Amino acid sequence: MDIPHKIKMAVAYVGISEAELARRIGCSPQSLHQRLKTGKFSSADLERIAKGLGAELMFCFKFPNGDEV
């Protein structure tokens, strides 16, 4: 699952609109919409989005034996 899809699912889970998320992270709804289309987000962007959603951003590589990096 790609990052834009995960963000859209998280927005739906929290029960806010994309426009509300944009307001919470300090950008315009148009800017957020465009970034969701391109899928280009920096790690700082994803941290702001997580904070705007009231969530924790977790990123790791998980191997079949259960190890995570």
PyMOL commands that set and color helices and strands:
alter all, ss='L'
color gray80, all
select helices_A, chain A and resi 3-14+18-25+29-38+43-53
alter helices_A, ss='H'
color red, helices_A
deselect
rebuild
show_as cartoon
